[in-house]
Amino acid sequence: MKASIHPQYNPIANVVCSCGNSFTVGSTKDKVHVELCNKCHPFYTGQQRFVDSASRIEKFRIKQEAAKPLKTKKDEEKEARQPQTLREMLEALKK
């Protein structure tokens, strides 16, 4: 193995959960922040709980709302470019 390329291993790293629980593990970082641990995870607690700490659903909804005007504009442009009937297609070929 090459020397001086591996990170320094810390056998006593502190892990802090968003629920307030903390415990020690081995890691390359001195302090690790996590969103879920065995004290608050629904699998271990047996309680149904919706976990969306990063607001991913709300961000997705905002992106969808922002894309609606662009989508309708693209659809209108697409419809304007394409002939609607066989007669219009044949007339477009004659031009």
mmCIF file as gemmi writes it, N, C-alpha and C atoms, coordinates in Angstrom:
data_model
loop_
_atom_site.group_PDB
_atom_site.id
_atom_site.type_symbol
_atom_site.label_atom_id
_atom_site.label_alt_id
_atom_site.label_comp_id
_atom_site.label_asym_id
_atom_site.label_entity_id
_atom_site.label_seq_id
_atom_site.pdbx_PDB_ins_code
_atom_site.Cartn_x
_atom_site.Cartn_y
_atom_site.Cartn_z
_atom_site.occupancy
_atom_site.B_iso_or_equiv
_atom_site.pdbx_formal_charge
_atom_site.auth_seq_id
_atom_site.auth_asym_id
_atom_site.pdbx_PDB_model_num
ATOM 1 N N . MET Axp A 1 ? 0.835 -1.189 0 1 0 ? 1 A 1
ATOM 2 C CA . MET Axp A 1 ? 0 0 0 1 0 ? 1 A 1
ATOM 3 C C . MET Axp A 1 ? 0.875 1.247 0 1 0 ? 1 A 1
ATOM 4 N N . LYS Axp A 2 ? 0.376 2.293 -0.598 1 0 ? 2 A 1
ATOM 5 C CA . LYS Axp A 2 ? 1.107 3.55 -0.612 1 0 ? 2 A 1
ATOM 6 C C . LYS Axp A 2 ? 0.99 4.229 0.746 1 0 ? 2 A 1
ATOM 7 N N . ALA Axp A 3 ? 2.03 4.896 1.148 1 0 ? 3 A 1
ATOM 8 C CA . ALA Axp A 3 ? 2.028 5.618 2.414 1 0 ? 3 A 1
ATOM 9 C C . ALA Axp A 3 ? 1.452 7.017 2.219 1 0 ? 3 A 1
ATOM 10 N N . SER Axp A 4 ? 0.822 7.549 3.252 1 0 ? 4 A 1
ATOM 11 C CA . SER Axp A 4 ? 0.327 8.938 3.313 1 0 ? 4 A 1
ATOM 12 C C . SER Axp A 4 ? -0.843 9.231 2.373 1 0 ? 4 A 1
ATOM 13 N N . ILE Axp A 5 ? -1.589 8.226 1.922 1 0 ? 5 A 1
ATOM 14 C CA . ILE Axp A 5 ? -2.751 8.517 1.089 1 0 ? 5 A 1
ATOM 15 C C . ILE Axp A 5 ? -4.061 8.171 1.798 1 0 ? 5 A 1
ATOM 16 N N . HIS Axp A 6 ? -3.982 7.46 2.907 1 0 ? 6 A 1
ATOM 17 C CA . HIS Axp A 6 ? -5.18 7.037 3.612 1 0 ? 6 A 1
ATOM 18 C C . HIS Axp A 6 ? -5.548 8.051 4.694 1 0 ? 6 A 1
ATOM 19 N N . PRO Axp A 7 ? -6.844 8.292 4.915 1 0 ? 7 A 1
ATOM 20 C CA . PRO Axp A 7 ? -7.243 9.239 5.958 1 0 ? 7 A 1
ATOM 21 C C . PRO Axp A 7 ? -6.934 8.683 7.345 1 0 ? 7 A 1
ATOM 22 N N . GLN Axp A 8 ? -6.793 9.577 8.284 1 0 ? 8 A 1
ATOM 23 C CA . GLN Axp A 8 ? -6.507 9.195 9.665 1 0 ? 8 A 1
ATOM 24 C C . GLN Axp A 8 ? -7.767 8.607 10.295 1 0 ? 8 A 1
ATOM 25 N N . TYR Axp A 9 ? -7.667 7.414 10.865 1 0 ? 9 A 1
ATOM 26 C CA . TYR Axp A 9 ? -8.807 6.739 11.494 1 0 ? 9 A 1
ATOM 27 C C . TYR Axp A 9 ? -8.904 7.164 12.947 1 0 ? 9 A 1
ATOM 28 N N . ASN Axp A 10 ? -10.101 7.579 13.352 1 0 ? 10 A 1
ATOM 29 C CA . ASN Axp A 10 ? -10.357 7.99 14.721 1 0 ? 10 A 1
ATOM 30 C C . ASN Axp A 10 ? -11.227 6.921 15.382 1 0 ? 10 A 1
ATOM 31 N N . PRO Axp A 11 ? -10.716 6.148 16.341 1 0 ? 11 A 1
ATOM 32 C CA . PRO Axp A 11 ? -11.509 5.072 16.955 1 0 ? 11 A 1
ATOM 33 C C . PRO Axp A 11 ? -12.623 5.579 17.868 1 0 ? 11 A 1
ATOM 34 N N . ILE Axp A 12 ? -12.558 6.843 18.279 1 0 ? 12 A 1
ATOM 35 C CA . ILE Axp A 12 ? -13.588 7.393 19.167 1 0 ? 12 A 1
ATOM 36 C C . ILE Axp A 12 ? -14.186 8.634 18.501 1 0 ? 12 A 1
ATOM 37 N N . ALA Axp A 13 ? -15.092 8.414 17.54 1 0 ? 13 A 1
ATOM 38 C CA . ALA Axp A 13 ? -15.773 9.514 16.879 1 0 ? 13 A 1
ATOM 39 C C . ALA Axp A 13 ? -17.172 9.643 17.476 1 0 ? 13 A 1
ATOM 40 N N . ASN Axp A 14 ? -17.603 10.867 17.703 1 0 ? 14 A 1
ATOM 41 C CA . ASN Axp A 14 ? -18.9 11.125 18.316 1 0 ? 14 A 1
ATOM 42 C C . ASN Axp A 14 ? -19.959 11.275 17.224 1 0 ? 14 A 1
ATOM 43 N N . VAL Axp A 15 ? -21.056 10.512 17.332 1 0 ? 15 A 1
ATOM 44 C CA . VAL Axp A 15 ? -22.174 10.596 16.396 1 0 ? 15 A 1
ATOM 45 C C . VAL Axp A 15 ? -23.327 11.271 17.124 1 0 ? 15 A 1
ATOM 46 N N . VAL Axp A 16 ? -23.879 12.343 16.535 1 0 ? 16 A 1
ATOM 47 C CA . VAL Axp A 16 ? -24.973 13.087 17.143 1 0 ? 16 A 1
ATOM 48 C C . VAL Axp A 16 ? -26.177 13.008 16.217 1 0 ? 16 A 1
ATOM 49 N N . CYS Axp A 17 ? -27.303 12.549 16.762 1 0 ? 17 A 1
ATOM 50 C CA . CYS Axp A 17 ? -28.541 12.43 15.986 1 0 ? 17 A 1
ATOM 51 C C . CYS Axp A 17 ? -29.368 13.695 16.151 1 0 ? 17 A 1
ATOM 52 N N . SER Axp A 18 ? -30.288 13.937 15.22 1 0 ? 18 A 1
ATOM 53 C CA . SER Axp A 18 ? -31.151 15.105 15.302 1 0 ? 18 A 1
ATOM 54 C C . SER Axp A 18 ? -32.129 15.007 16.475 1 0 ? 18 A 1
ATOM 55 N N . CYS Axp A 19 ? -32.364 13.787 16.99 1 0 ? 19 A 1
ATOM 56 C CA . CYS Axp A 19 ? -33.254 13.621 18.145 1 0 ? 19 A 1
ATOM 57 C C . CYS Axp A 19 ? -32.54 13.922 19.452 1 0 ? 19 A 1
ATOM 58 N N . GLY Axp A 20 ? -31.225 14.087 19.436 1 0 ? 20 A 1
ATOM 59 C CA . GLY Axp A 20 ? -30.465 14.408 20.625 1 0 ? 20 A 1
ATOM 60 C C . GLY Axp A 20 ? -29.612 13.252 21.129 1 0 ? 20 A 1
ATOM 61 N N . ASN Axp A 21 ? -29.831 12.071 20.617 1 0 ? 21 A 1
ATOM 62 C CA . ASN Axp A 21 ? -29.056 10.907 21.033 1 0 ? 21 A 1
ATOM 63 C C . ASN Axp A 21 ? -27.633 11.02 20.49 1 0 ? 21 A 1
ATOM 64 N N . SER Axp A 22 ? -26.649 10.58 21.288 1 0 ? 22 A 1
ATOM 65 C CA . SER Axp A 22 ? -25.268 10.573 20.812 1 0 ? 22 A 1
ATOM 66 C C . SER Axp A 22 ? -24.59 9.291 21.268 1 0 ? 22 A 1
ATOM 67 N N . PHE Axp A 23 ? -23.652 8.817 20.453 1 0 ? 23 A 1
ATOM 68 C CA . PHE Axp A 23 ? -22.903 7.607 20.761 1 0 ? 23 A 1
ATOM 69 C C . PHE Axp A 23 ? -21.577 7.676 20.029 1 0 ? 23 A 1
ATOM 70 N N . THR Axp A 24 ? -20.67 6.76 20.34 1 0 ? 24 A 1
ATOM 71 C CA . THR Axp A 24 ? -19.343 6.787 19.738 1 0 ? 24 A 1
ATOM 72 C C . THR Axp A 24 ? -19.149 5.595 18.807 1 0 ? 24 A 1
ATOM 73 N N . VAL Axp A 25 ? -18.434 5.837 17.738 1 0 ? 25 A 1
ATOM 74 C CA . VAL Axp A 25 ? -18.08 4.813 16.75 1 0 ? 25 A 1
ATOM 75 C C . VAL Axp A 25 ? -16.685 5.129 16.233 1 0 ? 25 A 1
ATOM 76 N N . GLY Axp A 26 ? -16.157 4.259 15.406 1 0 ? 26 A 1
ATOM 77 C CA . GLY Axp A 26 ? -14.894 4.526 14.74 1 0 ? 26 A 1
ATOM 78 C C . GLY Axp A 26 ? -15.152 5.147 13.385 1 0 ? 26 A 1
ATOM 79 N N . SER Axp A 27 ? -14.44 6.204 13.058 1 0 ? 27 A 1
ATOM 80 C CA . SER Axp A 27 ? -14.661 6.891 11.791 1 0 ? 27 A 1
ATOM 81 C C . SER Axp A 27 ? -13.423 7.705 11.425 1 0 ? 27 A 1
ATOM 82 N N . THR Axp A 28 ? -13.406 8.214 10.206 1 0 ? 28 A 1
ATOM 83 C CA . THR Axp A 28 ? -12.328 9.093 9.784 1 0 ? 28 A 1
ATOM 84 C C . THR Axp A 28 ? -12.623 10.538 10.166 1 0 ? 28 A 1
ATOM 85 N N . LYS Axp A 29 ? -13.857 10.828 10.593 1 0 ? 29 A 1
ATOM 86 C CA . LYS Axp A 29 ? -14.232 12.165 11.053 1 0 ? 29 A 1
ATOM 87 C C . LYS Axp A 29 ? -14.323 12.158 12.574 1 0 ? 29 A 1
ATOM 88 N N . ASP Axp A 30 ? -14.121 13.314 13.18 1 0 ? 30 A 1
ATOM 89 C CA . ASP Axp A 30 ? -14.208 13.402 14.637 1 0 ? 30 A 1
ATOM 90 C C . ASP Axp A 30 ? -15.651 13.471 15.123 1 0 ? 30 A 1
ATOM 91 N N . LYS Axp A 31 ? -16.518 14.138 14.344 1 0 ? 31 A 1
ATOM 92 C CA . LYS Axp A 31 ? -17.908 14.299 14.73 1 0 ? 31 A 1
ATOM 93 C C . LYS Axp A 31 ? -18.785 14.06 13.505 1 0 ? 31 A 1
ATOM 94 N N . VAL Axp A 32 ? -19.833 13.241 13.676 1 0 ? 32 A 1
ATOM 95 C CA . VAL Axp A 32 ? -20.734 12.902 12.582 1 0 ? 32 A 1
ATOM 96 C C . VAL Axp A 32 ? -22.157 13.271 12.999 1 0 ? 32 A 1
ATOM 97 N N . HIS Axp A 33 ? -22.877 13.985 12.135 1 0 ? 33 A 1
ATOM 98 C CA . HIS Axp A 33 ? -24.271 14.338 12.401 1 0 ? 33 A 1
ATOM 99 C C . HIS Axp A 33 ? -25.162 13.458 11.513 1 0 ? 33 A 1
ATOM 100 N N . VAL Axp A 34 ? -26.179 12.828 12.12 1 0 ? 34 A 1
ATOM 101 C CA . VAL Axp A 34 ? -27.102 11.972 11.387 1 0 ? 34 A 1
ATOM 102 C C . VAL Axp A 34 ? -28.532 12.416 11.658 1 0 ? 34 A 1
ATOM 103 N N . GLU Axp A 35 ? -29.449 12.054 10.764 1 0 ? 35 A 1
ATOM 104 C CA . GLU Axp A 35 ? -30.848 12.42 10.922 1 0 ? 35 A 1
ATOM 105 C C . GLU Axp A 35 ? -31.627 11.383 11.715 1 0 ? 35 A 1
ATOM 106 N N . LEU Axp A 36 ? -31.247 10.11 11.606 1 0 ? 36 A 1
ATOM 107 C CA . LEU Axp A 36 ? -31.95 9.027 12.289 1 0 ? 36 A 1
ATOM 108 C C . LEU Axp A 36 ? -30.965 8.134 13.019 1 0 ? 36 A 1
ATOM 109 N N . CYS Axp A 37 ? -31.404 7.585 14.132 1 0 ? 37 A 1
ATOM 110 C CA . CYS Axp A 37 ? -30.589 6.625 14.872 1 0 ? 37 A 1
ATOM 111 C C . CYS Axp A 37 ? -31.515 5.524 15.388 1 0 ? 37 A 1
ATOM 112 N N . ASN Axp A 38 ? -30.982 4.602 16.183 1 0 ? 38 A 1
ATOM 113 C CA . ASN Axp A 38 ? -31.801 3.501 16.675 1 0 ? 38 A 1
ATOM 114 C C . ASN Axp A 38 ? -32.836 3.963 17.699 1 0 ? 38 A 1
ATOM 115 N N . LYS Axp A 39 ? -32.694 5.146 18.26 1 0 ? 39 A 1
ATOM 116 C CA . LYS Axp A 39 ? -33.655 5.656 19.24 1 0 ? 39 A 1
ATOM 117 C C . LYS Axp A 39 ? -34.865 6.318 18.576 1 0 ? 39 A 1
ATOM 118 N N . CYS Axp A 40 ? -34.713 6.788 17.334 1 0 ? 40 A 1
ATOM 119 C CA . CYS Axp A 40 ? -35.813 7.507 16.695 1 0 ? 40 A 1
ATOM 120 C C . CYS Axp A 40 ? -36.257 6.906 15.362 1 0 ? 40 A 1
ATOM 121 N N . HIS Axp A 41 ? -35.574 5.874 14.856 1 0 ? 41 A 1
ATOM 122 C CA . HIS Axp A 41 ? -35.951 5.282 13.572 1 0 ? 41 A 1
ATOM 123 C C . HIS Axp A 41 ? -37.25 4.491 13.723 1 0 ? 41 A 1
ATOM 124 N N . PRO Axp A 42 ? -38.205 4.639 12.795 1 0 ? 42 A 1
ATOM 125 C CA . PRO Axp A 42 ? -39.494 3.942 12.895 1 0 ? 42 A 1
ATOM 126 C C . PRO Axp A 42 ? -39.37 2.421 12.953 1 0 ? 42 A 1
ATOM 127 N N . PHE Axp A 43 ? -38.376 1.848 12.327 1 0 ? 43 A 1
ATOM 128 C CA . PHE Axp A 43 ? -38.219 0.397 12.352 1 0 ? 43 A 1
ATOM 129 C C . PHE Axp A 43 ? -37.928 -0.097 13.77 1 0 ? 43 A 1
ATOM 130 N N . TYR Axp A 44 ? -37.098 0.63 14.488 1 0 ? 44 A 1
ATOM 131 C CA . TYR Axp A 44 ? -36.715 0.217 15.838 1 0 ? 44 A 1
ATOM 132 C C . TYR Axp A 44 ? -37.734 0.641 16.897 1 0 ? 44 A 1
ATOM 133 N N . THR Axp A 45 ? -38.413 1.759 16.697 1 0 ? 45 A 1
ATOM 134 C CA . THR Axp A 45 ? -39.36 2.245 17.699 1 0 ? 45 A 1
ATOM 135 C C . THR Axp A 45 ? -40.739 1.625 17.525 1 0 ? 45 A 1
ATOM 136 N N . GLY Axp A 46 ? -41.067 1.148 16.326 1 0 ? 46 A 1
ATOM 137 C CA . GLY Axp A 46 ? -42.386 0.574 16.079 1 0 ? 46 A 1
ATOM 138 C C . GLY Axp A 46 ? -43.463 1.614 15.841 1 0 ? 46 A 1
ATOM 139 N N . GLN Axp A 47 ? -43.106 2.869 15.787 1 0 ? 47 A 1
ATOM 140 C CA . GLN Axp A 47 ? -44.061 3.947 15.557 1 0 ? 47 A 1
ATOM 141 C C . GLN Axp A 47 ? -44.015 4.374 14.101 1 0 ? 47 A 1
ATOM 142 N N . GLN Axp A 48 ? -45.186 4.633 13.53 1 0 ? 48 A 1
ATOM 143 C CA . GLN Axp A 48 ? -45.24 5.157 12.169 1 0 ? 48 A 1
ATOM 144 C C . GLN Axp A 48 ? -44.925 6.64 12.231 1 0 ? 48 A 1
ATOM 145 N N . ARG Axp A 49 ? -43.924 7.045 11.484 1 0 ? 49 A 1
ATOM 146 C CA . ARG Axp A 49 ? -43.522 8.439 11.475 1 0 ? 49 A 1
ATOM 147 C C . ARG Axp A 49 ? -43.026 8.782 10.087 1 0 ? 49 A 1
ATOM 148 N N . PHE Axp A 50 ? -43.449 9.923 9.598 1 0 ? 50 A 1
ATOM 149 C CA . PHE Axp A 50 ? -43.019 10.379 8.284 1 0 ? 50 A 1
ATOM 150 C C . PHE Axp A 50 ? -41.751 11.203 8.455 1 0 ? 50 A 1
ATOM 151 N N . VAL Axp A 51 ? -40.685 10.792 7.795 1 0 ? 51 A 1
ATOM 152 C CA . VAL Axp A 51 ? -39.397 11.46 7.926 1 0 ? 51 A 1
ATOM 153 C C . VAL Axp A 51 ? -39.07 12.146 6.601 1 0 ? 51 A 1
ATOM 154 N N . ASP Axp A 52 ? -39.085 13.465 6.616 1 0 ? 52 A 1
ATOM 155 C CA . ASP Axp A 52 ? -38.71 14.253 5.444 1 0 ? 52 A 1
ATOM 156 C C . ASP Axp A 52 ? -37.967 15.49 5.928 1 0 ? 52 A 1
ATOM 157 N N . SER Axp A 53 ? -36.809 15.277 6.469 1 0 ? 53 A 1
ATOM 158 C CA . SER Axp A 53 ? -36.063 16.385 7.067 1 0 ? 53 A 1
ATOM 159 C C . SER Axp A 53 ? -35.485 17.327 6.019 1 0 ? 53 A 1
ATOM 160 N N . ALA Axp A 54 ? -35.28 16.848 4.81 1 0 ? 54 A 1
ATOM 161 C CA . ALA Axp A 54 ? -34.68 17.692 3.772 1 0 ? 54 A 1
ATOM 162 C C . ALA Axp A 54 ? -35.735 18.399 2.93 1 0 ? 54 A 1
ATOM 163 N N . SER Axp A 55 ? -37.012 18.249 3.261 1 0 ? 55 A 1
ATOM 164 C CA . SER Axp A 55 ? -38.126 18.868 2.527 1 0 ? 55 A 1
ATOM 165 C C . SER Axp A 55 ? -38.103 18.488 1.057 1 0 ? 55 A 1
ATOM 166 N N . ARG Axp A 56 ? -37.795 17.241 0.768 1 0 ? 56 A 1
ATOM 167 C CA . ARG Axp A 56 ? -37.7 16.793 -0.623 1 0 ? 56 A 1
ATOM 168 C C . ARG Axp A 56 ? -39.045 16.874 -1.336 1 0 ? 56 A 1
ATOM 169 N N . ILE Axp A 57 ? -40.113 16.55 -0.619 1 0 ? 57 A 1
ATOM 170 C CA . ILE Axp A 57 ? -41.435 16.572 -1.245 1 0 ? 57 A 1
ATOM 171 C C . ILE Axp A 57 ? -41.815 17.996 -1.612 1 0 ? 57 A 1
ATOM 172 N N . GLU Axp A 58 ? -41.587 18.928 -0.707 1 0 ? 58 A 1
ATOM 173 C CA . GLU Axp A 58 ? -41.926 20.319 -0.988 1 0 ? 58 A 1
ATOM 174 C C . GLU Axp A 58 ? -41.08 20.864 -2.139 1 0 ? 58 A 1
ATOM 175 N N . LYS Axp A 59 ? -39.8 20.507 -2.188 1 0 ? 59 A 1
ATOM 176 C CA . LYS Axp A 59 ? -38.946 20.939 -3.292 1 0 ? 59 A 1
ATOM 177 C C . LYS Axp A 59 ? -39.447 20.378 -4.62 1 0 ? 59 A 1
ATOM 178 N N . PHE Axp A 60 ? -39.898 19.111 -4.603 1 0 ? 60 A 1
ATOM 179 C CA . PHE Axp A 60 ? -40.412 18.496 -5.82 1 0 ? 60 A 1
ATOM 180 C C . PHE Axp A 60 ? -41.667 19.22 -6.293 1 0 ? 60 A 1
ATOM 181 N N . ARG Axp A 61 ? -42.561 19.544 -5.368 1 0 ? 61 A 1
ATOM 182 C CA . ARG Axp A 61 ? -43.793 20.265 -5.738 1 0 ? 61 A 1
ATOM 183 C C . ARG Axp A 61 ? -43.486 21.632 -6.323 1 0 ? 61 A 1
ATOM 184 N N . ILE Axp A 62 ? -42.523 22.322 -5.75 1 0 ? 62 A 1
ATOM 185 C CA . ILE Axp A 62 ? -42.14 23.645 -6.262 1 0 ? 62 A 1
ATOM 186 C C . ILE Axp A 62 ? -41.594 23.52 -7.678 1 0 ? 62 A 1
ATOM 187 N N . LYS Axp A 63 ? -40.761 22.498 -7.932 1 0 ? 63 A 1
ATOM 188 C CA . LYS Axp A 63 ? -40.218 22.282 -9.275 1 0 ? 63 A 1
ATOM 189 C C . LYS Axp A 63 ? -41.33 21.964 -10.268 1 0 ? 63 A 1
ATOM 190 N N . GLN Axp A 64 ? -42.315 21.167 -9.85 1 0 ? 64 A 1
ATOM 191 C CA . GLN Axp A 64 ? -43.423 20.819 -10.731 1 0 ? 64 A 1
ATOM 192 C C . GLN Axp A 64 ? -44.251 22.051 -11.083 1 0 ? 64 A 1
ATOM 193 N N . GLU Axp A 65 ? -44.517 22.911 -10.101 1 0 ? 65 A 1
ATOM 194 C CA . GLU Axp A 65 ? -45.274 24.13 -10.358 1 0 ? 65 A 1
ATOM 195 C C . GLU Axp A 65 ? -44.508 25.072 -11.285 1 0 ? 65 A 1
ATOM 196 N N . ALA Axp A 66 ? -43.201 25.151 -11.118 1 0 ? 66 A 1
ATOM 197 C CA . ALA Axp A 66 ? -42.389 26.017 -11.975 1 0 ? 66 A 1
ATOM 198 C C . ALA Axp A 66 ? -42.326 25.486 -13.4 1 0 ? 66 A 1
ATOM 199 N N . ALA Axp A 67 ? -42.44 24.176 -13.58 1 0 ? 67 A 1
ATOM 200 C CA . ALA Axp A 67 ? -42.332 23.576 -14.908 1 0 ? 67 A 1
ATOM 201 C C . ALA Axp A 67 ? -43.644 23.625 -15.681 1 0 ? 67 A 1
ATOM 202 N N . LYS Axp A 68 ? -44.767 23.82 -15.026 1 0 ? 68 A 1
ATOM 203 C CA . LYS Axp A 68 ? -46.063 23.827 -15.718 1 0 ? 68 A 1
ATOM 204 C C . LYS Axp A 68 ? -46.15 24.872 -16.824 1 0 ? 68 A 1
ATOM 205 N N . PRO Axp A 69 ? -45.781 26.135 -16.589 1 0 ? 69 A 1
ATOM 206 C CA . PRO Axp A 69 ? -45.862 27.108 -17.691 1 0 ? 69 A 1
ATOM 207 C C . PRO Axp A 69 ? -44.944 26.754 -18.855 1 0 ? 69 A 1
ATOM 208 N N . LEU Axp A 70 ? -43.779 26.232 -18.567 1 0 ? 70 A 1
ATOM 209 C CA . LEU Axp A 70 ? -42.856 25.857 -19.64 1 0 ? 70 A 1
ATOM 210 C C . LEU Axp A 70 ? -43.399 24.695 -20.446 1 0 ? 70 A 1
ATOM 211 N N . LYS Axp A 71 ? -44.03 23.761 -19.773 1 0 ? 71 A 1
ATOM 212 C CA . LYS Axp A 71 ? -44.577 22.596 -20.456 1 0 ? 71 A 1
ATOM 213 C C . LYS Axp A 71 ? -45.719 23.006 -21.384 1 0 ? 71 A 1
ATOM 214 N N . THR Axp A 72 ? -46.607 23.868 -20.915 1 0 ? 72 A 1
ATOM 215 C CA . THR Axp A 72 ? -47.713 24.299 -21.765 1 0 ? 72 A 1
ATOM 216 C C . THR Axp A 72 ? -47.197 25.118 -22.938 1 0 ? 72 A 1
ATOM 217 N N . LYS Axp A 73 ? -46.157 25.919 -22.725 1 0 ? 73 A 1
ATOM 218 C CA . LYS Axp A 73 ? -45.588 26.711 -23.81 1 0 ? 73 A 1
ATOM 219 C C . LYS Axp A 73 ? -44.974 25.803 -24.868 1 0 ? 73 A 1
ATOM 220 N N . LYS Axp A 74 ? -44.269 24.764 -24.429 1 0 ? 74 A 1
ATOM 221 C CA . LYS Axp A 74 ? -43.678 23.818 -25.377 1 0 ? 74 A 1
ATOM 222 C C . LYS Axp A 74 ? -44.764 23.073 -26.14 1 0 ? 74 A 1
ATOM 223 N N . ASP Axp A 75 ? -45.822 22.676 -25.454 1 0 ? 75 A 1
ATOM 224 C CA . ASP Axp A 75 ? -46.913 21.976 -26.123 1 0 ? 75 A 1
ATOM 225 C C . ASP Axp A 75 ? -47.572 22.856 -27.174 1 0 ? 75 A 1
ATOM 226 N N . GLU Axp A 76 ? -47.765 24.138 -26.851 1 0 ? 76 A 1
ATOM 227 C CA . GLU Axp A 76 ? -48.374 25.067 -27.814 1 0 ? 76 A 1
ATOM 228 C C . GLU Axp A 76 ? -47.476 25.242 -29.035 1 0 ? 76 A 1
ATOM 229 N N . GLU Axp A 77 ? -46.174 25.367 -28.815 1 0 ? 77 A 1
ATOM 230 C CA . GLU Axp A 77 ? -45.244 25.516 -29.931 1 0 ? 77 A 1
ATOM 231 C C . GLU Axp A 77 ? -45.233 24.269 -30.802 1 0 ? 77 A 1
ATOM 232 N N . LYS Axp A 78 ? -45.298 23.118 -30.169 1 0 ? 78 A 1
ATOM 233 C CA . LYS Axp A 78 ? -45.297 21.86 -30.905 1 0 ? 78 A 1
ATOM 234 C C . LYS Axp A 78 ? -46.555 21.733 -31.753 1 0 ? 78 A 1
ATOM 235 N N . GLU Axp A 79 ? -47.698 22.104 -31.174 1 0 ? 79 A 1
ATOM 236 C CA . GLU Axp A 79 ? -48.948 22.041 -31.918 1 0 ? 79 A 1
ATOM 237 C C . GLU Axp A 79 ? -48.959 23.046 -33.067 1 0 ? 79 A 1
ATOM 238 N N . ALA Axp A 80 ? -48.346 24.199 -32.877 1 0 ? 80 A 1
ATOM 239 C CA . ALA Axp A 80 ? -48.325 25.225 -33.916 1 0 ? 80 A 1
ATOM 240 C C . ALA Axp A 80 ? -47.457 24.784 -35.092 1 0 ? 80 A 1
ATOM 241 N N . ARG Axp A 81 ? -46.417 24.015 -34.82 1 0 ? 81 A 1
ATOM 242 C CA . ARG Axp A 81 ? -45.518 23.576 -35.879 1 0 ? 81 A 1
ATOM 243 C C . ARG Axp A 81 ? -46.093 22.425 -36.693 1 0 ? 81 A 1
ATOM 244 N N . GLN Axp A 82 ? -46.868 21.553 -36.086 1 0 ? 82 A 1
ATOM 245 C CA . GLN Axp A 82 ? -47.349 20.356 -36.774 1 0 ? 82 A 1
ATOM 246 C C . GLN Axp A 82 ? -48.695 20.615 -37.449 1 0 ? 82 A 1
ATOM 247 N N . PRO Axp A 83 ? -48.856 20.148 -38.68 1 0 ? 83 A 1
ATOM 248 C CA . PRO Axp A 83 ? -50.148 20.27 -39.35 1 0 ? 83 A 1
ATOM 249 C C . PRO Axp A 83 ? -51.186 19.396 -38.645 1 0 ? 83 A 1
ATOM 250 N N . GLN Axp A 84 ? -52.424 19.865 -38.64 1 0 ? 84 A 1
ATOM 251 C CA . GLN Axp A 84 ? -53.472 19.162 -37.921 1 0 ? 84 A 1
ATOM 252 C C . GLN Axp A 84 ? -54.194 18.134 -38.793 1 0 ? 84 A 1
ATOM 253 N N . THR Axp A 85 ? -54.293 18.379 -40.088 1 0 ? 85 A 1
ATOM 254 C CA . THR Axp A 85 ? -55.035 17.47 -40.961 1 0 ? 85 A 1
ATOM 255 C C . THR Axp A 85 ? -54.157 17.024 -42.127 1 0 ? 85 A 1
ATOM 256 N N . LEU Axp A 86 ? -54.657 16.051 -42.887 1 0 ? 86 A 1
ATOM 257 C CA . LEU Axp A 86 ? -53.947 15.561 -44.062 1 0 ? 86 A 1
ATOM 258 C C . LEU Axp A 86 ? -53.843 16.66 -45.111 1 0 ? 86 A 1
ATOM 259 N N . ARG Axp A 87 ? -54.888 17.445 -45.239 1 0 ? 87 A 1
ATOM 260 C CA . ARG Axp A 87 ? -54.887 18.541 -46.213 1 0 ? 87 A 1
ATOM 261 C C . ARG Axp A 87 ? -53.78 19.541 -45.878 1 0 ? 87 A 1
ATOM 262 N N . GLU Axp A 88 ? -53.645 19.892 -44.589 1 0 ? 88 A 1
ATOM 263 C CA . GLU Axp A 88 ? -52.606 20.835 -44.175 1 0 ? 88 A 1
ATOM 264 C C . GLU Axp A 88 ? -51.217 20.257 -44.425 1 0 ? 88 A 1
ATOM 265 N N . MET Axp A 89 ? -51.065 18.958 -44.231 1 0 ? 89 A 1
ATOM 266 C CA . MET Axp A 89 ? -49.763 18.336 -44.486 1 0 ? 89 A 1
ATOM 267 C C . MET Axp A 89 ? -49.423 18.39 -45.975 1 0 ? 89 A 1
ATOM 268 N N . LEU Axp A 90 ? -50.388 18.112 -46.809 1 0 ? 90 A 1
ATOM 269 C CA . LEU Axp A 90 ? -50.146 18.156 -48.26 1 0 ? 90 A 1
ATOM 270 C C . LEU Axp A 90 ? -49.863 19.586 -48.726 1 0 ? 90 A 1
ATOM 271 N N . GLU Axp A 91 ? -50.57 20.565 -48.16 1 0 ? 91 A 1
ATOM 272 C CA . GLU Axp A 91 ? -50.312 21.951 -48.506 1 0 ? 91 A 1
ATOM 273 C C . GLU Axp A 91 ? -48.929 22.388 -48.054 1 0 ? 91 A 1
ATOM 274 N N . ALA Axp A 92 ? -48.482 21.88 -46.921 1 0 ? 92 A 1
ATOM 275 C CA . ALA Axp A 92 ? -47.144 22.216 -46.439 1 0 ? 92 A 1
ATOM 276 C C . ALA Axp A 92 ? -46.078 21.671 -47.364 1 0 ? 92 A 1
ATOM 277 N N . LEU Axp A 93 ? -46.325 20.494 -47.988 1 0 ? 93 A 1
ATOM 278 C CA . LEU Axp A 93 ? -45.363 19.908 -48.912 1 0 ? 93 A 1
ATOM 279 C C . LEU Axp A 93 ? -45.291 20.726 -50.213 1 0 ? 93 A 1
ATOM 280 N N . LYS Axp A 94 ? -46.405 21.316 -50.629 1 0 ? 94 A 1
ATOM 281 C CA . LYS Axp A 94 ? -46.428 22.086 -51.879 1 0 ? 94 A 1
ATOM 282 C C . LYS Axp A 94 ? -45.658 23.391 -51.739 1 0 ? 94 A 1
ATOM 283 N N . LYS Axp A 95 ? -45.548 23.916 -50.538 1 0 ? 95 A 1
ATOM 284 C CA . LYS Axp A 95 ? -44.901 25.223 -50.333 1 0 ? 95 A 1
ATOM 285 C C . LYS Axp A 95 ? -43.447 25.151 -50.465 1 0 ? 95 A 1
